[in-house]
Amino acid sequence: MNSQPALLGNSPIFERKINISKPALPRYEEFEQPLREIFARGTLSKGQRLQIFEELVAEHLSVKHAIAVSSCTSGLMLVYQALGLYGDVVVPSFTFMATVSALIWAGVRPVFADVDADTTNLNPSAAEAAITPDTSAIVAVHNSGNPADIDGLKSIAEQHNVHLIFDAAHGFGSLFQGRPLGSQGDASVFSLSPTKLLVAGEGGIIATNDDNLAERVRIGREYGNAGEYDSAFAGLNARMPEINALLGQFSLLNLEAAARHRNQLAELYQERLGGVPGLSFQTVSAGNRSSYKDFSIIVDADGFGLTRDELALALAAENIDTRKYYDPPVHRQSAYRQYAPPDETLRQTQMLSSRILNLPIWSDMEGSVVSGICTAVERTHKFAESIRLALVEDADGLVLHAKPI
């Protein structure tokens, strides 16, 4: 009985819920004094801490400009606008919705291209095939912090004379051929939300070496007002508060340690689960480093004995939180179905969205937690047939827990 999964009546491996992610925060004692200084100055926006944070991030990324904004989404919106995108923009559907929602806000049409099944990132060949005479840009994503095929995409963008933008929401802590992401393409836009390695509470960073783009983005985050109370164009209120910049500054100090620890945890996952039939992992190209903002497994039901959704249900019974990034992919979401291409053009996107499962990972997670999660996956596979018999589906196709057999 002790080796059976919790779904079949055994006690859960974890007494309390293991969350999918957990922000790494500084000790309050370290944070308190500089926070008091912010309160004493009374400047809560556009202050000293923002300037310091931007300078430190620019140095870390080896870029001329690191512009802090209120979110990665607002950063994407401002970059798309600042570059004057028009017509069609090639973009993966296997991404978070904000990559595409910002394109709609900028008044352009997303043209979805397929991803590589191994890396889960935009396939350069598929991106090139999706280019039309009206294409103004390619937007690629570093999924889970796994660097995209930057060289391949850059070559295509240059050949077709279109902009190349990277949604680097997961990119802090990643390395492309030994260098941080950020200096590639026209711009890279990072997220600083609580699930990331570099945390500012909420916020984003626009990284670029383009002086004109940087100037327009800085004006854009101030409503399009350069200081004369006369909007040069319709911008946003996309400023980052001083407190967020301070939190980001502290987080930057621990970024390298966080990235290395997450890579160690990913290795533990892969060592334990690599021999489980039906499971595979995202491939990181030689010379690159993923930030492992997420750790994902791809579940082949024929090999594993259960579908991705059935495994997720079994892990939930063990008090293990999971996610299915990205299911549904963007082209199947209500707001974007009008842009969906024929299904055969997004075969890998469709496959990944139905099989991917994200397991818990965070920057100070103990290895024993990974071990417990792996044990849960292993014993789910061992008792796959019994679990399948203990599950039913309702009329909507939702997997429900029936009485244990």
MIMAR-144480 format. One record per residue (C-alpha): residue number from 1; x, y, z. Coordinates in steps of 0.5 Angstrom, whole numbers. Last residue first. Example, Ala and Ser with C-alpha at 12.3 -4.5 7.8 and 13.67 -1.06 7.14 Angstrom:
atom pos:2; c1:27; c2:-2; c3:14 $
atom pos:1; c1:25; c2:-9; c3:16 $
end
This chain:
atom pos:405; c1:-21; c2:1; c3:-14 $
atom pos:404; c1:-21; c2:8; c3:-11 $
atom pos:403; c1:-28; c2:12; c3:-12 $
atom pos:402; c1:-27; c2:17; c3:-18 $
atom pos:401; c1:-23; c2:23; c3:-19 $
atom pos:400; c1:-25; c2:27; c3:-25 $
atom pos:399; c1:-22; c2:28; c3:-32 $
atom pos:398; c1:-26; c2:34; c3:-35 $
atom pos:397; c1:-28; c2:32; c3:-42 $
atom pos:396; c1:-34; c2:36; c3:-42 $
atom pos:395; c1:-39; c2:30; c3:-42 $
atom pos:394; c1:-35; c2:27; c3:-35 $
atom pos:393; c1:-29; c2:23; c3:-36 $
atom pos:392; c1:-27; c2:17; c3:-31 $
atom pos:391; c1:-21; c2:16; c3:-27 $
atom pos:390; c1:-20; c2:10; c3:-22 $
atom pos:389; c1:-19; c2:5; c3:-28 $
atom pos:388; c1:-13; c2:10; c3:-31 $
atom pos:387; c1:-10; c2:10; c3:-24 $
atom pos:386; c1:-10; c2:2; c3:-24 $
atom pos:385; c1:-6; c2:2; c3:-31 $
atom pos:384; c1:-1; c2:8; c3:-29 $
atom pos:383; c1:1; c2:5; c3:-22 $
atom pos:382; c1:8; c2:5; c3:-24 $
atom pos:381; c1:8; c2:11; c3:-28 $
atom pos:380; c1:4; c2:15; c3:-22 $
atom pos:379; c1:10; c2:12; c3:-17 $
atom pos:378; c1:15; c2:15; c3:-21 $
atom pos:377; c1:12; c2:22; c3:-22 $
atom pos:376; c1:11; c2:22; c3:-14 $
atom pos:375; c1:18; c2:20; c3:-13 $
atom pos:374; c1:20; c2:25; c3:-18 $
atom pos:373; c1:16; c2:30; c3:-14 $
atom pos:372; c1:19; c2:28; c3:-7 $
atom pos:371; c1:26; c2:28; c3:-10 $
atom pos:370; c1:25; c2:35; c3:-13 $
atom pos:369; c1:23; c2:37; c3:-6 $
atom pos:368; c1:29; c2:34; c3:-3 $
atom pos:367; c1:33; c2:38; c3:-7 $
atom pos:366; c1:31; c2:44; c3:-3 $
atom pos:365; c1:28; c2:50; c3:-7 $
atom pos:364; c1:32; c2:57; c3:-7 $
atom pos:363; c1:31; c2:59; c3:-14 $
atom pos:362; c1:24; c2:56; c3:-15 $
atom pos:361; c1:22; c2:50; c3:-19 $
atom pos:360; c1:15; c2:46; c3:-19 $
atom pos:359; c1:13; c2:42; c3:-25 $
atom pos:358; c1:11; c2:44; c3:-32 $
atom pos:357; c1:7; c2:40; c3:-36 $
atom pos:356; c1:7; c2:39; c3:-43 $
atom pos:355; c1:3; c2:34; c3:-47 $
atom pos:354; c1:-3; c2:38; c3:-51 $
atom pos:353; c1:1; c2:44; c3:-52 $
atom pos:352; c1:7; c2:41; c3:-54 $
atom pos:351; c1:3; c2:37; c3:-60 $
atom pos:350; c1:-1; c2:43; c3:-62 $
atom pos:349; c1:5; c2:47; c3:-62 $
atom pos:348; c1:9; c2:42; c3:-66 $
atom pos:347; c1:3; c2:41; c3:-71 $
atom pos:346; c1:2; c2:49; c3:-72 $
atom pos:345; c1:2; c2:49; c3:-80 $
atom pos:344; c1:-3; c2:43; c3:-80 $
atom pos:343; c1:-8; c2:47; c3:-76 $
atom pos:342; c1:-10; c2:52; c3:-81 $
atom pos:341; c1:-8; c2:59; c3:-79 $
atom pos:340; c1:-11; c2:62; c3:-73 $
atom pos:339; c1:-12; c2:70; c3:-74 $
atom pos:338; c1:-19; c2:70; c3:-72 $
atom pos:337; c1:-18; c2:65; c3:-66 $
atom pos:336; c1:-14; c2:71; c3:-63 $
atom pos:335; c1:-19; c2:74; c3:-57 $
atom pos:334; c1:-22; c2:67; c3:-56 $
atom pos:333; c1:-16; c2:63; c3:-55 $
atom pos:332; c1:-14; c2:58; c3:-60 $
atom pos:331; c1:-8; c2:62; c3:-63 $
atom pos:330; c1:-5; c2:63; c3:-57 $
atom pos:329; c1:-4; c2:56; c3:-55 $
atom pos:328; c1:-9; c2:53; c3:-50 $
atom pos:327; c1:-5; c2:50; c3:-46 $
atom pos:326; c1:2; c2:54; c3:-46 $
atom pos:325; c1:4; c2:52; c3:-41 $
atom pos:324; c1:0; c2:47; c3:-37 $
atom pos:323; c1:2; c2:48; c3:-30 $
atom pos:322; c1:3; c2:44; c3:-24 $
atom pos:321; c1:2; c2:44; c3:-16 $
atom pos:320; c1:4; c2:38; c3:-12 $
atom pos:319; c1:0; c2:36; c3:-6 $
atom pos:318; c1:0; c2:29; c3:-8 $
atom pos:317; c1:-7; c2:29; c3:-10 $
atom pos:316; c1:-5; c2:34; c3:-15 $
atom pos:315; c1:1; c2:30; c3:-18 $
atom pos:314; c1:-5; c2:25; c3:-20 $
atom pos:313; c1:-9; c2:30; c3:-23 $
atom pos:312; c1:-3; c2:33; c3:-27 $
atom pos:311; c1:-1; c2:26; c3:-29 $
atom pos:310; c1:-8; c2:25; c3:-32 $
atom pos:309; c1:-8; c2:31; c3:-35 $
atom pos:308; c1:-1; c2:29; c3:-39 $
atom pos:307; c1:-4; c2:23; c3:-41 $
atom pos:306; c1:-3; c2:16; c3:-37 $
atom pos:305; c1:1; c2:10; c3:-39 $
atom pos:304; c1:8; c2:13; c3:-40 $
atom pos:303; c1:10; c2:11; c3:-46 $
atom pos:302; c1:3; c2:11; c3:-50 $
atom pos:301; c1:1; c2:18; c3:-46 $
atom pos:300; c1:7; c2:21; c3:-49 $
atom pos:299; c1:8; c2:27; c3:-43 $
atom pos:298; c1:13; c2:33; c3:-44 $
atom pos:297; c1:16; c2:35; c3:-38 $
atom pos:296; c1:17; c2:42; c3:-36 $
atom pos:295; c1:22; c2:46; c3:-31 $
atom pos:294; c1:20; c2:54; c3:-31 $
atom pos:293; c1:24; c2:60; c3:-30 $
atom pos:292; c1:29; c2:55; c3:-32 $
atom pos:291; c1:34; c2:60; c3:-33 $
atom pos:290; c1:37; c2:56; c3:-39 $
atom pos:289; c1:44; c2:56; c3:-41 $
atom pos:288; c1:47; c2:56; c3:-48 $
atom pos:287; c1:54; c2:53; c3:-51 $
atom pos:286; c1:50; c2:47; c3:-53 $
atom pos:285; c1:43; c2:48; c3:-55 $
atom pos:284; c1:38; c2:47; c3:-49 $
atom pos:283; c1:33; c2:41; c3:-50 $
atom pos:282; c1:26; c2:41; c3:-47 $
atom pos:281; c1:25; c2:35; c3:-43 $
atom pos:280; c1:22; c2:28; c3:-45 $
atom pos:279; c1:18; c2:23; c3:-41 $
atom pos:278; c1:14; c2:17; c3:-44 $
atom pos:277; c1:18; c2:12; c3:-40 $
atom pos:276; c1:22; c2:14; c3:-34 $
atom pos:275; c1:29; c2:13; c3:-35 $
atom pos:274; c1:30; c2:21; c3:-35 $
atom pos:273; c1:26; c2:22; c3:-29 $
atom pos:272; c1:31; c2:22; c3:-24 $
atom pos:271; c1:37; c2:25; c3:-27 $
atom pos:270; c1:33; c2:30; c3:-31 $
atom pos:269; c1:30; c2:32; c3:-25 $
atom pos:268; c1:36; c2:33; c3:-21 $
atom pos:267; c1:39; c2:36; c3:-27 $
atom pos:266; c1:34; c2:41; c3:-27 $
atom pos:265; c1:35; c2:43; c3:-20 $
atom pos:264; c1:42; c2:44; c3:-21 $
atom pos:263; c1:40; c2:49; c3:-27 $
atom pos:262; c1:36; c2:52; c3:-22 $
atom pos:261; c1:41; c2:53; c3:-17 $
atom pos:260; c1:46; c2:56; c3:-22 $
atom pos:259; c1:41; c2:61; c3:-24 $
atom pos:258; c1:39; c2:63; c3:-17 $
atom pos:257; c1:46; c2:64; c3:-16 $
atom pos:256; c1:47; c2:69; c3:-22 $
atom pos:255; c1:41; c2:73; c3:-20 $
atom pos:254; c1:43; c2:74; c3:-13 $
atom pos:253; c1:45; c2:81; c3:-13 $
atom pos:252; c1:40; c2:83; c3:-19 $
atom pos:251; c1:35; c2:81; c3:-13 $
atom pos:250; c1:37; c2:87; c3:-9 $
atom pos:249; c1:37; c2:92; c3:-15 $
atom pos:248; c1:30; c2:89; c3:-17 $
atom pos:247; c1:27; c2:90; c3:-10 $
atom pos:246; c1:30; c2:97; c3:-10 $
atom pos:245; c1:27; c2:98; c3:-17 $
atom pos:244; c1:20; c2:96; c3:-14 $
atom pos:243; c1:20; c2:101; c3:-9 $
atom pos:242; c1:22; c2:107; c3:-13 $
atom pos:241; c1:16; c2:106; c3:-18 $
atom pos:240; c1:17; c2:103; c3:-25 $
atom pos:239; c1:13; c2:108; c3:-30 $
atom pos:238; c1:9; c2:105; c3:-36 $
atom pos:237; c1:4; c2:111; c3:-36 $
atom pos:236; c1:3; c2:110; c3:-43 $
atom pos:235; c1:4; c2:113; c3:-50 $
atom pos:234; c1:0; c2:117; c3:-55 $
atom pos:233; c1:5; c2:121; c3:-59 $
atom pos:232; c1:9; c2:127; c3:-58 $
atom pos:231; c1:5; c2:129; c3:-52 $
atom pos:230; c1:5; c2:136; c3:-50 $
atom pos:229; c1:7; c2:137; c3:-43 $
atom pos:228; c1:14; c2:140; c3:-45 $
atom pos:227; c1:17; c2:134; c3:-41 $
atom pos:226; c1:18; c2:129; c3:-47 $
atom pos:225; c1:11; c2:127; c3:-46 $
atom pos:224; c1:9; c2:120; c3:-50 $
atom pos:223; c1:5; c2:118; c3:-44 $
atom pos:222; c1:11; c2:118; c3:-40 $
atom pos:221; c1:13; c2:110; c3:-42 $
atom pos:220; c1:13; c2:113; c3:-49 $
atom pos:219; c1:18; c2:118; c3:-48 $
atom pos:218; c1:23; c2:113; c3:-45 $
atom pos:217; c1:21; c2:108; c3:-51 $
atom pos:216; c1:22; c2:114; c3:-56 $
atom pos:215; c1:29; c2:115; c3:-53 $
atom pos:214; c1:31; c2:108; c3:-53 $
atom pos:213; c1:29; c2:106; c3:-60 $
atom pos:212; c1:33; c2:112; c3:-62 $
atom pos:211; c1:39; c2:110; c3:-58 $
atom pos:210; c1:39; c2:103; c3:-61 $
atom pos:209; c1:43; c2:98; c3:-56 $
atom pos:208; c1:37; c2:95; c3:-53 $
atom pos:207; c1:34; c2:92; c3:-47 $
atom pos:206; c1:27; c2:94; c3:-45 $
atom pos:205; c1:26; c2:92; c3:-37 $
atom pos:204; c1:20; c2:90; c3:-34 $
atom pos:203; c1:16; c2:91; c3:-27 $
atom pos:202; c1:12; c2:87; c3:-22 $
atom pos:201; c1:14; c2:85; c3:-15 $
atom pos:200; c1:22; c2:87; c3:-17 $
atom pos:199; c1:24; c2:80; c3:-18 $
atom pos:198; c1:30; c2:77; c3:-22 $
atom pos:197; c1:29; c2:70; c3:-23 $
atom pos:196; c1:22; c2:70; c3:-25 $
atom pos:195; c1:15; c2:68; c3:-22 $
atom pos:194; c1:14; c2:74; c3:-18 $
atom pos:193; c1:14; c2:79; c3:-24 $
atom pos:192; c1:21; c2:82; c3:-27 $
atom pos:191; c1:19; c2:81; c3:-34 $
atom pos:190; c1:24; c2:82; c3:-40 $
atom pos:189; c1:24; c2:85; c3:-46 $
atom pos:188; c1:29; c2:85; c3:-52 $
atom pos:187; c1:30; c2:90; c3:-57 $
atom pos:186; c1:33; c2:91; c3:-64 $
atom pos:185; c1:36; c2:84; c3:-64 $
atom pos:184; c1:41; c2:81; c3:-59 $
atom pos:183; c1:44; c2:85; c3:-53 $
atom pos:182; c1:39; c2:82; c3:-48 $
atom pos:181; c1:41; c2:75; c3:-47 $
atom pos:180; c1:47; c2:74; c3:-42 $
atom pos:179; c1:53; c2:72; c3:-46 $
atom pos:178; c1:56; c2:65; c3:-45 $
atom pos:177; c1:54; c2:62; c3:-52 $
atom pos:176; c1:47; c2:65; c3:-50 $
atom pos:175; c1:46; c2:65; c3:-43 $
atom pos:174; c1:40; c2:65; c3:-39 $
atom pos:173; c1:39; c2:68; c3:-32 $
atom pos:172; c1:34; c2:74; c3:-34 $
atom pos:171; c1:31; c2:71; c3:-40 $
atom pos:170; c1:24; c2:69; c3:-38 $
atom pos:169; c1:20; c2:75; c3:-40 $
atom pos:168; c1:25; c2:75; c3:-46 $
atom pos:167; c1:20; c2:77; c3:-51 $
atom pos:166; c1:25; c2:78; c3:-57 $
atom pos:165; c1:25; c2:83; c3:-63 $
atom pos:164; c1:27; c2:82; c3:-70 $
atom pos:163; c1:26; c2:88; c3:-75 $
atom pos:162; c1:25; c2:86; c3:-82 $
atom pos:161; c1:30; c2:87; c3:-88 $
atom pos:160; c1:28; c2:80; c3:-91 $
atom pos:159; c1:35; c2:77; c3:-91 $
atom pos:158; c1:37; c2:81; c3:-84 $
atom pos:157; c1:31; c2:78; c3:-81 $
atom pos:156; c1:33; c2:71; c3:-83 $
atom pos:155; c1:40; c2:71; c3:-81 $
atom pos:154; c1:38; c2:74; c3:-74 $
atom pos:153; c1:33; c2:68; c3:-73 $
atom pos:152; c1:38; c2:63; c3:-75 $
atom pos:151; c1:43; c2:66; c3:-70 $
atom pos:150; c1:38; c2:67; c3:-65 $
atom pos:149; c1:36; c2:60; c3:-64 $
atom pos:148; c1:32; c2:62; c3:-58 $
atom pos:147; c1:35; c2:62; c3:-51 $
atom pos:146; c1:31; c2:57; c3:-46 $
atom pos:145; c1:29; c2:62; c3:-41 $
atom pos:144; c1:22; c2:58; c3:-40 $
atom pos:143; c1:21; c2:60; c3:-47 $
atom pos:142; c1:26; c2:65; c3:-50 $
atom pos:141; c1:21; c2:68; c3:-55 $
atom pos:140; c1:21; c2:70; c3:-62 $
atom pos:139; c1:18; c2:76; c3:-65 $
atom pos:138; c1:19; c2:77; c3:-73 $
atom pos:137; c1:18; c2:84; c3:-76 $
atom pos:136; c1:15; c2:88; c3:-81 $
atom pos:135; c1:11; c2:83; c3:-85 $
atom pos:134; c1:7; c2:86; c3:-91 $
atom pos:133; c1:10; c2:82; c3:-97 $
atom pos:132; c1:9; c2:76; c3:-93 $
atom pos:131; c1:14; c2:72; c3:-88 $
atom pos:130; c1:11; c2:65; c3:-85 $
atom pos:129; c1:16; c2:61; c3:-89 $
atom pos:128; c1:21; c2:65; c3:-85 $
atom pos:127; c1:18; c2:63; c3:-79 $
atom pos:126; c1:17; c2:56; c3:-80 $
atom pos:125; c1:25; c2:55; c3:-82 $
atom pos:124; c1:27; c2:59; c3:-76 $
atom pos:123; c1:23; c2:55; c3:-71 $
atom pos:122; c1:20; c2:59; c3:-65 $
atom pos:121; c1:22; c2:56; c3:-59 $
atom pos:120; c1:20; c2:49; c3:-56 $
atom pos:119; c1:27; c2:47; c3:-56 $
atom pos:118; c1:25; c2:40; c3:-58 $
atom pos:117; c1:19; c2:41; c3:-61 $
atom pos:116; c1:21; c2:47; c3:-65 $
atom pos:115; c1:16; c2:52; c3:-66 $
atom pos:114; c1:11; c2:54; c3:-71 $
atom pos:113; c1:9; c2:60; c3:-74 $
atom pos:112; c1:3; c2:65; c3:-72 $
atom pos:111; c1:2; c2:71; c3:-76 $
atom pos:110; c1:0; c2:77; c3:-72 $
atom pos:109; c1:-3; c2:83; c3:-75 $
atom pos:108; c1:-1; c2:90; c3:-73 $
atom pos:107; c1:-5; c2:95; c3:-69 $
atom pos:106; c1:0; c2:96; c3:-63 $
atom pos:105; c1:-5; c2:94; c3:-58 $
atom pos:104; c1:-6; c2:87; c3:-63 $
atom pos:103; c1:2; c2:86; c3:-62 $
atom pos:102; c1:1; c2:87; c3:-55 $
atom pos:101; c1:-4; c2:82; c3:-54 $
atom pos:100; c1:1; c2:77; c3:-58 $
atom pos:99; c1:7; c2:77; c3:-53 $
atom pos:98; c1:2; c2:78; c3:-47 $
atom pos:97; c1:-2; c2:71; c3:-49 $
atom pos:96; c1:4; c2:67; c3:-46 $
atom pos:95; c1:8; c2:63; c3:-52 $
atom pos:94; c1:6; c2:57; c3:-56 $
atom pos:93; c1:3; c2:61; c3:-62 $
atom pos:92; c1:10; c2:64; c3:-64 $
atom pos:91; c1:10; c2:70; c3:-68 $
atom pos:90; c1:11; c2:73; c3:-75 $
atom pos:89; c1:9; c2:80; c3:-75 $
atom pos:88; c1:4; c2:83; c3:-81 $
atom pos:87; c1:2; c2:90; c3:-83 $
atom pos:86; c1:6; c2:95; c3:-79 $
atom pos:85; c1:11; c2:96; c3:-74 $
atom pos:84; c1:13; c2:103; c3:-72 $
atom pos:83; c1:19; c2:101; c3:-68 $
atom pos:82; c1:17; c2:105; c3:-62 $
atom pos:81; c1:10; c2:102; c3:-62 $
atom pos:80; c1:12; c2:95; c3:-62 $
atom pos:79; c1:17; c2:97; c3:-57 $
atom pos:78; c1:12; c2:101; c3:-52 $
atom pos:77; c1:7; c2:95; c3:-53 $
atom pos:76; c1:13; c2:90; c3:-51 $
atom pos:75; c1:15; c2:94; c3:-45 $
atom pos:74; c1:8; c2:95; c3:-43 $
atom pos:73; c1:7; c2:87; c3:-43 $
atom pos:72; c1:14; c2:86; c3:-39 $
atom pos:71; c1:11; c2:90; c3:-34 $
atom pos:70; c1:11; c2:97; c3:-31 $
atom pos:69; c1:18; c2:100; c3:-34 $
atom pos:68; c1:25; c2:100; c3:-33 $
atom pos:67; c1:29; c2:102; c3:-39 $
atom pos:66; c1:36; c2:98; c3:-40 $
atom pos:65; c1:40; c2:102; c3:-45 $
atom pos:64; c1:47; c2:101; c3:-48 $
atom pos:63; c1:47; c2:94; c3:-47 $
atom pos:62; c1:52; c2:89; c3:-43 $
atom pos:61; c1:46; c2:85; c3:-40 $
atom pos:60; c1:50; c2:86; c3:-33 $
atom pos:59; c1:52; c2:93; c3:-34 $
atom pos:58; c1:45; c2:95; c3:-37 $
atom pos:57; c1:42; c2:92; c3:-31 $
atom pos:56; c1:46; c2:96; c3:-26 $
atom pos:55; c1:45; c2:103; c3:-30 $
atom pos:54; c1:37; c2:101; c3:-30 $
atom pos:53; c1:37; c2:100; c3:-22 $
atom pos:52; c1:41; c2:106; c3:-20 $
atom pos:51; c1:37; c2:110; c3:-24 $
atom pos:50; c1:30; c2:107; c3:-21 $
atom pos:49; c1:33; c2:108; c3:-14 $
atom pos:48; c1:35; c2:115; c3:-15 $
atom pos:47; c1:28; c2:117; c3:-17 $
atom pos:46; c1:23; c2:117; c3:-23 $
atom pos:45; c1:17; c2:115; c3:-18 $
atom pos:44; c1:16; c2:114; c3:-10 $
atom pos:43; c1:20; c2:121; c3:-8 $
atom pos:42; c1:19; c2:122; c3:-1 $
atom pos:41; c1:26; c2:123; c3:0 $
atom pos:40; c1:25; c2:120; c3:7 $
atom pos:39; c1:20; c2:114; c3:5 $
atom pos:38; c1:26; c2:112; c3:0 $
atom pos:37; c1:31; c2:113; c3:5 $
atom pos:36; c1:27; c2:108; c3:10 $
atom pos:35; c1:27; c2:103; c3:4 $
atom pos:34; c1:34; c2:103; c3:4 $
atom pos:33; c1:34; c2:102; c3:11 $
atom pos:32; c1:29; c2:96; c3:11 $
atom pos:31; c1:31; c2:92; c3:5 $
atom pos:30; c1:37; c2:88; c3:9 $
atom pos:29; c1:33; c2:87; c3:15 $
atom pos:28; c1:27; c2:85; c3:11 $
atom pos:27; c1:31; c2:79; c3:8 $
atom pos:26; c1:31; c2:79; c3:1 $
atom pos:25; c1:26; c2:76; c3:-3 $
atom pos:24; c1:26; c2:69; c3:-8 $
atom pos:23; c1:19; c2:69; c3:-11 $
atom pos:22; c1:16; c2:62; c3:-10 $
atom pos:21; c1:14; c2:57; c3:-16 $
atom pos:20; c1:9; c2:52; c3:-18 $
atom pos:19; c1:7; c2:51; c3:-10 $
atom pos:18; c1:8; c2:45; c3:-6 $
atom pos:17; c1:2; c2:44; c3:-2 $
atom pos:16; c1:3; c2:41; c3:5 $
atom pos:15; c1:3; c2:34; c3:7 $
atom pos:14; c1:8; c2:32; c3:1 $
atom pos:13; c1:8; c2:25; c3:-1 $
atom pos:12; c1:0; c2:25; c3:0 $
atom pos:11; c1:-2; c2:19; c3:4 $
atom pos:10; c1:-5; c2:13; c3:0 $
atom pos:9; c1:-12; c2:12; c3:-3 $
atom pos:8; c1:-11; c2:11; c3:-10 $
atom pos:7; c1:-10; c2:18; c3:-12 $
atom pos:6; c1:-5; c2:18; c3:-6 $
atom pos:5; c1:0; c2:14; c3:-11 $
atom pos:4; c1:2; c2:7; c3:-8 $
atom pos:3; c1:8; c2:5; c3:-5 $
atom pos:2; c1:6; c2:5; c3:2 $
atom pos:1; c1:0; c2:0; c3:0 $
end
